[in-house]
Amino acid sequence: MSTHKTRLAVFCSGSGSNFQAIFHALKKKQLNAEIVLCLSNRAHCGAMEFARRNGIATVHLTEKQLNSFDDFAAAMLRCLREQSIGIIVLAGYMRKVPDAVVAAFHDKIINIHPALLPKFGGEGMYGIYVHTAVLEAGETESGATVHLVNEEYDKGKILMQRHVAVLPDDTPETLAERVLACEHILYPDALEKFLAEQQL
Ligand code: GRF
């Protein structure tokens, strides 16, 4: 196994609870990887504040700062290369990763989705909409999925899933809370396995 730590970039837009779960797990499990960059389309969100408190470099990057989507993709790639990023971890990043970045980081970008893909995925399926759809479909179980990212929303290879029961009196909010708790176990586990496969 290589002695060099894999350098991770985490992309976030929100509270960053998965980011925090991964950050703590990397330390606790003494994994051969470290989070060196937090990239967000929001300058101030839980994830970016957590990164600042923990000495992780932050980059606030939005399409609006650049003249075109191509320039945006190029700026993103520049940040990633400057930091010698090996793997990108999407943790509640609410923007589509530009195709140029997906191509440059082929099979090196992972994401977590709050449902059991391939069900309840795709464009528009995020946040509370996912859990509402699960309940409306009468599902008896839901869960979370960690998958590779390709050019299509939620269509990359599934790496690991974890199930939770849907309870008869669940609301989208109660289900969301239970799924999020399950994500905090799943994402570190899936990342650990993914890193082990990468570092062979
Ligand atoms: C999670 O539910 C994740 O599945 C989805 O976005 C949410 C991020 O939550 N992709 P947090 O910012 O990690 O708390």
Residues whose N, C-alpha, C, O or C-beta is under 5 A from the ligand:
A	BS01	GRF	G14 S15 G16 S17 N18 F19 A91 G92 I112 H113 P114
